[in-house]
């Protein structure tokens, strides 16, 4: 019986991957970073960033991050809605599973540029609500970010600057930069560096290195290793996932006619 179910699971995975590779070509969202790029989904299209499982290690304790998901819905030209969250489960000590880092945002392209097949930098803003964690006494927070993206022959850079009122009602400032190799490379190296200050609570220095395998315009796989220093303590995280994009009509009907 176990062999039968293993065979079914293998065929299911193969069918899923074949389906993804057969989807129409569109732009996609951005993994495996904490920041983002100055691009949005086209009207009537959805982009899904999905991490089936990751591991975070801090203070000698490991946490399973499974899954972590970002959903991007193209609304009208230059606007998208973003919903995100991650599920965390302690691995080394008994503890409940929790939904963390959930949020609902709007993203708008202020200046179409290189990411929209035009000249010059792309500039966008993203703003919205930080939703309470399912465990603890956190409340609703808010954030607003500015994103600038520019592309050259040697690679692409995305600058992120964000201010927030955290779920614990503390002011927070995030500054980060994403660097990636030449856009034409099928597999390109990537990196992200950021500094975050939750005033009076925590300061974080973070560095991530990884790679993105661009299978198609609408499908990519990614892997990344992140090391951070939070209030002097080390944090390590392994991330791996995929990003897909497709028209909403594949889910039952187009959003726009």
Secondary structure as UniProt FT lines:
FT   HELIX           2..21
FT   TURN            43..44
FT   STRAND          45..51
FT   STRAND          54..58
FT   TURN            59..60
FT   STRAND          61..74
FT   TURN            77..78
FT   STRAND          79..90
FT   STRAND          98..111
FT   HELIX           114..116
FT   STRAND          122..130
FT   STRAND          141..152
FT   TURN            153..154
FT   STRAND          155..165
FT   TURN            167..168
FT   STRAND          171..180
FT   TURN            183..184
FT   STRAND          187..198
FT   TURN            199..201
FT   STRAND          202..216
FT   TURN            217..218
FT   STRAND          219..230
FT   TURN            231..232
FT   STRAND          233..247
FT   HELIX           248..251
//
